[in-house]
Amino acid sequence: MGLEDDPFDWRATKNGQVLVSRGNRVVTTIRGKAAAALLGRLERADDETAQQLLARVTGNYKRGNERG
């Protein structure tokens, strides 16, 4: 099951936080300067790039050292 089958979703709150969810559950909350930077990148990103950004902030991405 990959990002195409089970994509991340996100929303910005009034107080500047970014809530990242997957499967209708919030998996992480980004705050402060990191949230502002992420919002800027998400607003410019296409869908695939946005999914990669969200995967990275949650720590849920391949690091290149896994097999198969």
N, C-alpha and C positions, 0 to 999 in steps of 0.2 A: 504494500500500500504506500503510494508516494504522494507527493504534493498535488498531483493532478486529481487523485481519487479523494483525498481528504485535505483540502487546502486550509491554510490559516486565514483568519479574518481579523480585522483590527478596527478600533474606533478610538477617536480622540475625545477626551472628556473636557469639560469647561475649564478645569483647573490645569490643563496642559499635560495630563498623563496620557499614555497610549496603552490601551488594553488589548492584548493579543490573545485570541481564542482559537480553538480548534475543536471541532465536534461539539459546538455550543457550550464549551467550558473555557473560562479564562485560564490560560496557562501561565501568563506572566503579565506584570504591569511595569511599564517603563516610565521613569519620572525624571524631572529636571532637565539638565542640558542634553542628556542622552535621548530623552523623548523629543525635544525640539529638533535635534539633528535627525532622528529617525523620521519624524513627520516630513521634514524637508526632502529627504531622500524618497520616501514613499509617494509623495505628491508628484515627483518627476519620473517615477519608475513605471515600466509596463508591468503587466500581471505576473509574468515569470520572474522578473527581477524583484518585485515586491514580495513574492513567496520566498525567494532566497534570503532577502533581508530579514523577514519575519522568522524564518527558520534559524538564522544566525543569532538573533537576539534571544531566542528561547533556548539556544544550545542544542537544538534538534536538527543537526545537519551532519553530513559526512565530512570527516576531517581528512580524507585521502589515504588513511592507513588501514581501512577495513578491507577485508577480502571478500570478493565475490558478490 
